[in-house]
Amino acid sequence: PHFTFTLPIDTAIISRIRIYFAQNDETILIKQGQHCTANNKEISVSLTQEETFKFDDSSDMRIQVRVQTNAGEVFVSDIFRVDVKRCLDNEVLS
């Protein structure tokens, strides 16, 4: 899957990006700046098949974005809930 987040600030002033993916109150995956694409006020990130298979369909995935500006200010998003769909086979297709 691919996720795009709109920020209240321009990404040109961001020095650090962390996107947290959690399930059942446990952080499963953290994507950092080098894994993201930033443009204007948007940050985009994709999960690989292997990363996606770390989540199960027993509950929603929770996502939160945290960024730090060059001036040291930290912005934290609301927590987004995303349905996790069941997959019949966990084979990674290449």
Phi and psi in radians as a Rosetta constraint file:
Dihedral C 1 N 2 CA 2 C 2 CIRCULARHARMONIC -2.165 0.35
Dihedral N 2 CA 2 C 2 N 3 CIRCULARHARMONIC 2.316 0.35
Dihedral C 2 N 3 CA 3 C 3 CIRCULARHARMONIC -2.133 0.35
Dihedral N 3 CA 3 C 3 N 4 CIRCULARHARMONIC 2.428 0.35
Dihedral C 3 N 4 CA 4 C 4 CIRCULARHARMONIC -2.225 0.35
Dihedral N 4 CA 4 C 4 N 5 CIRCULARHARMONIC 2.306 0.35
Dihedral C 4 N 5 CA 5 C 5 CIRCULARHARMONIC -2.119 0.35
Dihedral N 5 CA 5 C 5 N 6 CIRCULARHARMONIC 2.351 0.35
Dihedral C 5 N 6 CA 6 C 6 CIRCULARHARMONIC -1.723 0.35
Dihedral N 6 CA 6 C 6 N 7 CIRCULARHARMONIC 2.222 0.35
Dihedral C 6 N 7 CA 7 C 7 CIRCULARHARMONIC -1.792 0.35
Dihedral N 7 CA 7 C 7 N 8 CIRCULARHARMONIC 2.806 0.35
Dihedral C 7 N 8 CA 8 C 8 CIRCULARHARMONIC -1.433 0.35
Dihedral N 8 CA 8 C 8 N 9 CIRCULARHARMONIC -0.021 0.35
Dihedral C 8 N 9 CA 9 C 9 CIRCULARHARMONIC -2.269 0.35
Dihedral N 9 CA 9 C 9 N 10 CIRCULARHARMONIC 2.817 0.35
Dihedral C 9 N 10 CA 10 C 10 CIRCULARHARMONIC -1.329 0.35
Dihedral N 10 CA 10 C 10 N 11 CIRCULARHARMONIC 2.389 0.35
Dihedral C 10 N 11 CA 11 C 11 CIRCULARHARMONIC -1.187 0.35
Dihedral N 11 CA 11 C 11 N 12 CIRCULARHARMONIC -0.249 0.35
Dihedral C 11 N 12 CA 12 C 12 CIRCULARHARMONIC -1.108 0.35
Dihedral N 12 CA 12 C 12 N 13 CIRCULARHARMONIC -0.402 0.35
Dihedral C 12 N 13 CA 13 C 13 CIRCULARHARMONIC -1.721 0.35
Dihedral N 13 CA 13 C 13 N 14 CIRCULARHARMONIC 0.162 0.35
Dihedral C 13 N 14 CA 14 C 14 CIRCULARHARMONIC -1.594 0.35
Dihedral N 14 CA 14 C 14 N 15 CIRCULARHARMONIC 2.305 0.35
Dihedral C 14 N 15 CA 15 C 15 CIRCULARHARMONIC -1.821 0.35
Dihedral N 15 CA 15 C 15 N 16 CIRCULARHARMONIC -0.474 0.35
Dihedral C 15 N 16 CA 16 C 16 CIRCULARHARMONIC -2.439 0.35
Dihedral N 16 CA 16 C 16 N 17 CIRCULARHARMONIC 2.449 0.35
Dihedral C 16 N 17 CA 17 C 17 CIRCULARHARMONIC -2.256 0.35
Dihedral N 17 CA 17 C 17 N 18 CIRCULARHARMONIC 2.337 0.35
Dihedral C 17 N 18 CA 18 C 18 CIRCULARHARMONIC -2.356 0.35
Dihedral N 18 CA 18 C 18 N 19 CIRCULARHARMONIC 2.237 0.35
Dihedral C 18 N 19 CA 19 C 19 CIRCULARHARMONIC -2.095 0.35
Dihedral N 19 CA 19 C 19 N 20 CIRCULARHARMONIC 2.087 0.35
Dihedral C 19 N 20 CA 20 C 20 CIRCULARHARMONIC -1.748 0.35
Dihedral N 20 CA 20 C 20 N 21 CIRCULARHARMONIC 2.309 0.35
Dihedral C 20 N 21 CA 21 C 21 CIRCULARHARMONIC -2.052 0.35
Dihedral N 21 CA 21 C 21 N 22 CIRCULARHARMONIC 2.105 0.35
Dihedral C 21 N 22 CA 22 C 22 CIRCULARHARMONIC -2.291 0.35
Dihedral N 22 CA 22 C 22 N 23 CIRCULARHARMONIC 2.799 0.35
Dihedral C 22 N 23 CA 23 C 23 CIRCULARHARMONIC -2.646 0.35
Dihedral N 23 CA 23 C 23 N 24 CIRCULARHARMONIC 2.398 0.35
Dihedral C 23 N 24 CA 24 C 24 CIRCULARHARMONIC 0.937 0.35
Dihedral N 24 CA 24 C 24 N 25 CIRCULARHARMONIC 0.778 0.35
Dihedral C 24 N 25 CA 25 C 25 CIRCULARHARMONIC 1.082 0.35
Dihedral N 25 CA 25 C 25 N 26 CIRCULARHARMONIC 0.391 0.35
Dihedral C 25 N 26 CA 26 C 26 CIRCULARHARMONIC -2.210 0.35
Dihedral N 26 CA 26 C 26 N 27 CIRCULARHARMONIC 2.274 0.35
Dihedral C 26 N 27 CA 27 C 27 CIRCULARHARMONIC -1.264 0.35
Dihedral N 27 CA 27 C 27 N 28 CIRCULARHARMONIC 2.119 0.35
Dihedral C 27 N 28 CA 28 C 28 CIRCULARHARMONIC -1.682 0.35
Dihedral N 28 CA 28 C 28 N 29 CIRCULARHARMONIC -0.591 0.35
Dihedral C 28 N 29 CA 29 C 29 CIRCULARHARMONIC -2.664 0.35
Dihedral N 29 CA 29 C 29 N 30 CIRCULARHARMONIC 2.466 0.35
Dihedral C 29 N 30 CA 30 C 30 CIRCULARHARMONIC -2.200 0.35
Dihedral N 30 CA 30 C 30 N 31 CIRCULARHARMONIC 2.169 0.35
Dihedral C 30 N 31 CA 31 C 31 CIRCULARHARMONIC -1.796 0.35
Dihedral N 31 CA 31 C 31 N 32 CIRCULARHARMONIC 2.335 0.35
Dihedral C 31 N 32 CA 32 C 32 CIRCULARHARMONIC -1.916 0.35
Dihedral N 32 CA 32 C 32 N 33 CIRCULARHARMONIC 3.114 0.35
Dihedral C 32 N 33 CA 33 C 33 CIRCULARHARMONIC -0.856 0.35
Dihedral N 33 CA 33 C 33 N 34 CIRCULARHARMONIC -0.727 0.35
Dihedral C 33 N 34 CA 34 C 34 CIRCULARHARMONIC -1.174 0.35
Dihedral N 34 CA 34 C 34 N 35 CIRCULARHARMONIC -0.266 0.35
Dihedral C 34 N 35 CA 35 C 35 CIRCULARHARMONIC -1.651 0.35
Dihedral N 35 CA 35 C 35 N 36 CIRCULARHARMONIC -0.031 0.35
Dihedral C 35 N 36 CA 36 C 36 CIRCULARHARMONIC -1.995 0.35
Dihedral N 36 CA 36 C 36 N 37 CIRCULARHARMONIC 2.781 0.35
Dihedral C 36 N 37 CA 37 C 37 CIRCULARHARMONIC -1.986 0.35
Dihedral N 37 CA 37 C 37 N 38 CIRCULARHARMONIC 2.221 0.35
Dihedral C 37 N 38 CA 38 C 38 CIRCULARHARMONIC -2.077 0.35
Dihedral N 38 CA 38 C 38 N 39 CIRCULARHARMONIC 2.345 0.35
Dihedral C 38 N 39 CA 39 C 39 CIRCULARHARMONIC -2.684 0.35
Dihedral N 39 CA 39 C 39 N 40 CIRCULARHARMONIC 2.134 0.35
Dihedral C 39 N 40 CA 40 C 40 CIRCULARHARMONIC 0.983 0.35
Dihedral N 40 CA 40 C 40 N 41 CIRCULARHARMONIC -1.911 0.35
Dihedral C 40 N 41 CA 41 C 41 CIRCULARHARMONIC -1.952 0.35
Dihedral N 41 CA 41 C 41 N 42 CIRCULARHARMONIC 0.311 0.35
Dihedral C 41 N 42 CA 42 C 42 CIRCULARHARMONIC -2.076 0.35
Dihedral N 42 CA 42 C 42 N 43 CIRCULARHARMONIC 2.482 0.35
Dihedral C 42 N 43 CA 43 C 43 CIRCULARHARMONIC -2.122 0.35
Dihedral N 43 CA 43 C 43 N 44 CIRCULARHARMONIC 2.295 0.35
Dihedral C 43 N 44 CA 44 C 44 CIRCULARHARMONIC -2.128 0.35
Dihedral N 44 CA 44 C 44 N 45 CIRCULARHARMONIC 2.568 0.35
Dihedral C 44 N 45 CA 45 C 45 CIRCULARHARMONIC -2.622 0.35
Dihedral N 45 CA 45 C 45 N 46 CIRCULARHARMONIC 2.561 0.35
Dihedral C 45 N 46 CA 46 C 46 CIRCULARHARMONIC -2.097 0.35
Dihedral N 46 CA 46 C 46 N 47 CIRCULARHARMONIC 2.642 0.35
Dihedral C 46 N 47 CA 47 C 47 CIRCULARHARMONIC -1.830 0.35
Dihedral N 47 CA 47 C 47 N 48 CIRCULARHARMONIC 2.432 0.35
Dihedral C 47 N 48 CA 48 C 48 CIRCULARHARMONIC -1.309 0.35
Dihedral N 48 CA 48 C 48 N 49 CIRCULARHARMONIC 2.991 0.35
Dihedral C 48 N 49 CA 49 C 49 CIRCULARHARMONIC -1.070 0.35
Dihedral N 49 CA 49 C 49 N 50 CIRCULARHARMONIC -0.751 0.35
Dihedral C 49 N 50 CA 50 C 50 CIRCULARHARMONIC -1.074 0.35
Dihedral N 50 CA 50 C 50 N 51 CIRCULARHARMONIC -0.729 0.35
Dihedral C 50 N 51 CA 51 C 51 CIRCULARHARMONIC -1.162 0.35
Dihedral N 51 CA 51 C 51 N 52 CIRCULARHARMONIC -0.709 0.35
Dihedral C 51 N 52 CA 52 C 52 CIRCULARHARMONIC -1.089 0.35
Dihedral N 52 CA 52 C 52 N 53 CIRCULARHARMONIC -0.662 0.35
Dihedral C 52 N 53 CA 53 C 53 CIRCULARHARMONIC -1.239 0.35
Dihedral N 53 CA 53 C 53 N 54 CIRCULARHARMONIC -0.117 0.35
Dihedral C 53 N 54 CA 54 C 54 CIRCULARHARMONIC -1.295 0.35
Dihedral N 54 CA 54 C 54 N 55 CIRCULARHARMONIC -0.245 0.35
Dihedral C 54 N 55 CA 55 C 55 CIRCULARHARMONIC -1.827 0.35
Dihedral N 55 CA 55 C 55 N 56 CIRCULARHARMONIC 2.536 0.35
Dihedral C 55 N 56 CA 56 C 56 CIRCULARHARMONIC -2.015 0.35
Dihedral N 56 CA 56 C 56 N 57 CIRCULARHARMONIC 2.962 0.35
Dihedral C 56 N 57 CA 57 C 57 CIRCULARHARMONIC -1.522 0.35
Dihedral N 57 CA 57 C 57 N 58 CIRCULARHARMONIC 0.261 0.35
Dihedral C 57 N 58 CA 58 C 58 CIRCULARHARMONIC -1.320 0.35
Dihedral N 58 CA 58 C 58 N 59 CIRCULARHARMONIC -0.394 0.35
Dihedral C 58 N 59 CA 59 C 59 CIRCULARHARMONIC -2.770 0.35
Dihedral N 59 CA 59 C 59 N 60 CIRCULARHARMONIC 2.955 0.35
Dihedral C 59 N 60 CA 60 C 60 CIRCULARHARMONIC -1.140 0.35
Dihedral N 60 CA 60 C 60 N 61 CIRCULARHARMONIC 2.690 0.35
Dihedral C 60 N 61 CA 61 C 61 CIRCULARHARMONIC -1.535 0.35
Dihedral N 61 CA 61 C 61 N 62 CIRCULARHARMONIC 2.493 0.35
Dihedral C 61 N 62 CA 62 C 62 CIRCULARHARMONIC -1.991 0.35
Dihedral N 62 CA 62 C 62 N 63 CIRCULARHARMONIC 2.388 0.35
Dihedral C 62 N 63 CA 63 C 63 CIRCULARHARMONIC -2.232 0.35
Dihedral N 63 CA 63 C 63 N 64 CIRCULARHARMONIC 2.369 0.35
Dihedral C 63 N 64 CA 64 C 64 CIRCULARHARMONIC -2.417 0.35
Dihedral N 64 CA 64 C 64 N 65 CIRCULARHARMONIC 2.407 0.35
Dihedral C 64 N 65 CA 65 C 65 CIRCULARHARMONIC -1.857 0.35
Dihedral N 65 CA 65 C 65 N 66 CIRCULARHARMONIC 2.322 0.35
Dihedral C 65 N 66 CA 66 C 66 CIRCULARHARMONIC -2.237 0.35
Dihedral N 66 CA 66 C 66 N 67 CIRCULARHARMONIC 2.298 0.35
Dihedral C 66 N 67 CA 67 C 67 CIRCULARHARMONIC -2.319 0.35
Dihedral N 67 CA 67 C 67 N 68 CIRCULARHARMONIC 2.647 0.35
Dihedral C 67 N 68 CA 68 C 68 CIRCULARHARMONIC -2.132 0.35
Dihedral N 68 CA 68 C 68 N 69 CIRCULARHARMONIC 2.367 0.35
Dihedral C 68 N 69 CA 69 C 69 CIRCULARHARMONIC -1.492 0.35
Dihedral N 69 CA 69 C 69 N 70 CIRCULARHARMONIC 2.946 0.35
Dihedral C 69 N 70 CA 70 C 70 CIRCULARHARMONIC -1.054 0.35
Dihedral N 70 CA 70 C 70 N 71 CIRCULARHARMONIC -0.465 0.35
Dihedral C 70 N 71 CA 71 C 71 CIRCULARHARMONIC -1.473 0.35
Dihedral N 71 CA 71 C 71 N 72 CIRCULARHARMONIC -0.057 0.35
Dihedral C 71 N 72 CA 72 C 72 CIRCULARHARMONIC 1.661 0.35
Dihedral N 72 CA 72 C 72 N 73 CIRCULARHARMONIC -0.044 0.35
Dihedral C 72 N 73 CA 73 C 73 CIRCULARHARMONIC -1.233 0.35
Dihedral N 73 CA 73 C 73 N 74 CIRCULARHARMONIC 2.509 0.35
Dihedral C 73 N 74 CA 74 C 74 CIRCULARHARMONIC -2.027 0.35
Dihedral N 74 CA 74 C 74 N 75 CIRCULARHARMONIC 2.298 0.35
Dihedral C 74 N 75 CA 75 C 75 CIRCULARHARMONIC -2.023 0.35
Dihedral N 75 CA 75 C 75 N 76 CIRCULARHARMONIC 2.361 0.35
Dihedral C 75 N 76 CA 76 C 76 CIRCULARHARMONIC -2.188 0.35
Dihedral N 76 CA 76 C 76 N 77 CIRCULARHARMONIC 2.274 0.35
Dihedral C 76 N 77 CA 77 C 77 CIRCULARHARMONIC -1.394 0.35
Dihedral N 77 CA 77 C 77 N 78 CIRCULARHARMONIC 2.925 0.35
Dihedral C 77 N 78 CA 78 C 78 CIRCULARHARMONIC -1.100 0.35
Dihedral N 78 CA 78 C 78 N 79 CIRCULARHARMONIC 2.917 0.35
Dihedral C 78 N 79 CA 79 C 79 CIRCULARHARMONIC -1.592 0.35
Dihedral N 79 CA 79 C 79 N 80 CIRCULARHARMONIC 2.205 0.35
Dihedral C 79 N 80 CA 80 C 80 CIRCULARHARMONIC -1.674 0.35
Dihedral N 80 CA 80 C 80 N 81 CIRCULARHARMONIC 2.421 0.35
Dihedral C 80 N 81 CA 81 C 81 CIRCULARHARMONIC -1.813 0.35
Dihedral N 81 CA 81 C 81 N 82 CIRCULARHARMONIC 2.319 0.35
Dihedral C 81 N 82 CA 82 C 82 CIRCULARHARMONIC -2.275 0.35
Dihedral N 82 CA 82 C 82 N 83 CIRCULARHARMONIC 2.282 0.35
Dihedral C 82 N 83 CA 83 C 83 CIRCULARHARMONIC -1.131 0.35
Dihedral N 83 CA 83 C 83 N 84 CIRCULARHARMONIC 2.432 0.35
Dihedral C 83 N 84 CA 84 C 84 CIRCULARHARMONIC -1.846 0.35
Dihedral N 84 CA 84 C 84 N 85 CIRCULARHARMONIC 2.137 0.35
Dihedral C 84 N 85 CA 85 C 85 CIRCULARHARMONIC -1.564 0.35
Dihedral N 85 CA 85 C 85 N 86 CIRCULARHARMONIC 2.596 0.35
Dihedral C 85 N 86 CA 86 C 86 CIRCULARHARMONIC -1.303 0.35
Dihedral N 86 CA 86 C 86 N 87 CIRCULARHARMONIC 2.468 0.35
Dihedral C 86 N 87 CA 87 C 87 CIRCULARHARMONIC -2.121 0.35
Dihedral N 87 CA 87 C 87 N 88 CIRCULARHARMONIC 2.331 0.35
Dihedral C 87 N 88 CA 88 C 88 CIRCULARHARMONIC -1.268 0.35
Dihedral N 88 CA 88 C 88 N 89 CIRCULARHARMONIC -0.411 0.35
Dihedral C 88 N 89 CA 89 C 89 CIRCULARHARMONIC -2.504 0.35
Dihedral N 89 CA 89 C 89 N 90 CIRCULARHARMONIC 2.349 0.35
Dihedral C 89 N 90 CA 90 C 90 CIRCULARHARMONIC -1.692 0.35
Dihedral N 90 CA 90 C 90 N 91 CIRCULARHARMONIC 0.392 0.35
Dihedral C 90 N 91 CA 91 C 91 CIRCULARHARMONIC -1.219 0.35
Dihedral N 91 CA 91 C 91 N 92 CIRCULARHARMONIC 2.336 0.35
Dihedral C 91 N 92 CA 92 C 92 CIRCULARHARMONIC -1.480 0.35
Dihedral N 92 CA 92 C 92 N 93 CIRCULARHARMONIC 2.101 0.35
Dihedral C 92 N 93 CA 93 C 93 CIRCULARHARMONIC -1.561 0.35
Dihedral N 93 CA 93 C 93 N 94 CIRCULARHARMONIC 2.314 0.35
